[in-house]
Each structure stands twice: as C-alpha cells, then as structure tokens.
Amino acid sequence: MTEQNTREKLEKIVLKLLVDTNIIIYHANGDQTLSNYLDKNHIHVSVFSEMELLSYSKITVQEEKLLKEYLNAVTIIGFTDQLKNRAIELRRKFNLKLLDAIIAATIFRIWLYLFHSR
C-alpha cells in the first residue's frame, strides 16, 4: 500500500467526537482551523455543554439562534442512570471532579474521542 493510499483511507475515517463548550463556540462561529477537522466527523455534545451554552446570561438573540441551529445539527448525549452510575464509579476510583467524571463516563459509554480546549 502506498503512502497516498494510506492517506486517502485515513481521510475517509469518520470519528465520533465529544466536543466541549469552547470548541462548540469556536466551531459555531466558523473557526476554519476547527471546521476543516470537525466538519468531516460526527460531533456529539453533552447535555451539560448544551445547558452551559444556552444558559449564559449575556447571550444575544442572534447568538442563541446560531447555537440552537448548531446544536440541532449534532448529537446531544443525555444523562441516563447508566451514565450517572459510571460517573460515580469513575469519580470514586480516580478522584475526579464531578463534571470530569461525567465527561469520562460519556466517552466510555459510546467510545468517543474528546476534543476540547483548555
């Protein structure tokens, strides 16, 4: 297999990505660096990120509309009892912050890759 064939096959792979709040904001605003990568993959968003975005007290009507359109185009991961129990287990075992344990449990639940900014 040539290097070109390998590259072409890798470009066709679609990943399931769990994106955090900052990445959503950048991507929704058209950040081209992120768009080149995120547009070809399947994006998942935690219901907690959705709530964080839409509950921001200084959000404008236009920003809210843009975010709702964006969120309608991605998969929102809800919070189930199974996810809750896994988050509790992970938090106890690894001494994680609560939201970090929830995100980790979400990733394990559907084998996502976490795409975040810090």
C-alpha positions in Angstrom: 0.0 0.0 0.0 1.4 3.4 -1.0 1.6 6.4 1.3 -1.0 8.1 -0.9 -3.5 5.2 -0.5 -2.9 5.2 3.3 -3.6 8.9 3.5 -6.7 8.6 1.4 -8.1 5.8 3.6 -7.4 7.8 6.8 -9.2 10.8 5.4 -12.3 8.7 4.9 -12.4 7.6 8.5 -15.2 9.3 10.4 -14.6 9.8 14.1 -17.2 10.3 16.8 -16.1 13.4 18.7 -17.3 14.7 22.0 -16.7 18.4 21.9 -16.6 20.8 24.9 -18.3 24.2 25.2 -15.4 26.3 23.9 -14.9 24.1 20.8 -18.7 24.5 20.1 -18.4 28.3 20.3 -15.3 28.4 18.0 -16.9 26.0 15.5 -20.3 27.6 15.5 -18.6 30.9 14.8 -16.9 29.4 11.8 -13.3 28.9 13.0 -11.7 27.4 9.9 -9.0 25.6 11.7 -11.6 23.6 13.6 -14.1 23.4 10.7 -11.6 21.5 8.5 -11.4 18.8 11.1 -14.8 18.8 12.7 -16.9 19.1 9.6 -15.9 15.6 8.4 -16.6 13.9 11.7 -19.7 13.1 13.7 -20.0 15.6 16.6 -21.5 14.7 20.0 -22.2 17.3 22.7 -23.0 16.6 26.3 -26.4 17.9 27.5 -24.3 19.7 30.2 -22.5 21.7 27.4 -25.8 22.4 25.8 -27.1 23.8 29.1 -24.0 25.8 29.7 -24.2 27.4 26.3 -27.8 28.3 26.3 -28.0 29.5 29.9 -25.3 32.1 29.5 -26.8 35.3 30.9 -25.3 37.6 28.3 -26.3 35.6 25.3 -27.8 37.6 22.5 -30.8 36.6 20.5 -28.6 36.1 17.4 -26.1 34.0 19.3 -28.8 31.9 20.8 -30.3 31.3 17.3 -26.8 30.3 16.0 -26.1 27.9 18.8 -29.6 26.3 18.6 -29.0 25.7 14.9 -25.6 24.2 15.6 -27.0 22.0 18.4 -29.8 20.8 16.2 -27.1 19.5 13.7 -25.1 17.4 16.3 -25.9 14.5 18.5 -26.8 15.6 22.1 -25.8 13.0 24.7 -28.4 13.0 27.5 -27.8 12.0 31.1 -29.0 8.5 31.9 -28.9 6.4 35.1 -26.2 4.2 33.5 -24.1 7.3 32.8 -24.7 8.6 36.3 -23.6 5.3 37.9 -20.5 5.1 35.7 -19.6 8.7 36.6 -19.9 7.9 40.3 -17.7 4.9 39.8 -15.0 6.9 37.9 -15.1 9.8 40.3 -14.5 7.5 43.3 -11.8 5.4 41.6 -9.8 8.3 40.1 -10.8 11.2 42.4 -12.1 13.2 39.5 -14.1 16.5 39.6 -17.8 15.7 39.1 -18.1 17.2 35.6 -14.8 15.5 34.5 -16.2 12.2 35.7 -19.4 12.8 33.7 -17.5 13.6 30.6 -15.3 10.5 31.1 -18.3 8.3 31.6 -19.9 9.7 28.4 -16.7 9.0 26.4 -16.6 5.4 27.7 -20.3 4.9 27.0 -20.1 5.4 23.3 -16.3 5.3 22.6 -15.9 8.9 21.6 -12.7 11.0 21.2 -12.7 14.1 23.4 -12.0 17.3 21.5 -11.5 20.2 24.0 -9.6 23.4 24.6 -8.1 24.3 27.9 
